[in-house]
């Protein structure tokens, strides 16, 4: 974005102080003793399950809903003691419901954002027109400025309402699920606009359903659960398995995106109560299949070791992010005696070994020698072995022996396969020697 693309100017952001706010609808308590402070130049994301109170908190912060108890101060004074116009000069709102009762054209809708800055019957001035034009341009809605609002799509209407809030030129911007109706491209554009708003020193608070987007764009996340603040802090500290389990009742793994370097959340299915996995599992293999196995094991509170694996492999990155031990080797290099001993030790220490879409070449064929005689293995296959075998007939024979002795499974049923493999008894040395004969 160039200097000429800056948003319309407004005074610096205002601080928001929410203290002991409680809101009930009838007998139902929606917010209970919520307290938080949001500083100028901060983008705070409100996250939590449906019904946690995110929208209600935003309404209290905008002045449209007066709390049953507690206060909301904006710019050092109680918001609910200000006039409607006075509050609208401080706080602009992008609601979740963007429906309008009348068929105004888009430009008129955006121009509504200028009402707090004009007397009741005065026409728009030059500053108003410039603010409206700029807001239309920045939200890519100028192309249908003359079209009736009820003739644009839901996603376009969401951008029009954002343009109205931008034209309002307030120090505080509140957004309720601003990306819910948008395609991926416009989701990014919208949150980039909010970041630009914040870069000028102003204040933004948004209820965001997508945790990955919230982590990517927000400076701080406030996790709401059952009407109370469960956790508050930077995304990398707030988004963890324990908080997600408490707030969302979710079985999830949090990793760092290799592209954005921000947390990304992968929700997993709940572990079958009958699928009791051992405390320690070793994973042999790499790529997306092995990474999915590591994620499932992490969510099942199982200690996992991985290797041999190259440093940049997806499974290795995920394992390190979870604090799991990895046995790292150079790409395409043959296994050294030290590496092989480390793998053998990890296999012996594990209750089950998972062979996950293993790519076999001359460098690691010896792995199959270690695995072929074991019973407590789960062979996870997403691709045929013929596509992964680069070591010839002997490798095929050893791999087939692994399949015969182990539990073969697709990635979707890996925990059940591990649980079954854990019940198997390892063969005696005499049985292994008989197999070799």
Secondary structure, 3 states (H helix, E strand, C coil): CCHHHCCCCCCCCCCEEEEEEEEEECCEEEEEEEEEEECCCCEEEEECCCCCCHHHHHHHHHCCCCCCEEEEEECCEEHHHCCHHHHHHHEEEECCCCCCCCCCEHHHHHHHHHHHHCCCCCCCCHHHHHHHHHHHHHCCCHHHCCCEHHHCCHHHHHHHHHHHHHHCCCCEEEEECCCCCCCHHHHHHHHHHHHHHHHCCCEEEEECCCHHHHHHHCCEEEEEECCEEEEEECHHHHCCHHHHHHHHCCEEEEEECCCCCCEEEEEECCCCCCCCCCCEEEEEECHHHHHHHHHHHHHCCCEEEEEEEECCCHHHHHHHHCCCEEEEECCCCCCCHHHHHHHHHHHHHCCEEEEECCCECCCCCHHHHHHCCCCCEEEECCCCHHHCECCCHHHHHHHHHHHHHCEEECHHHHHHHHHHHHCCCCCCHHHHHHHHC
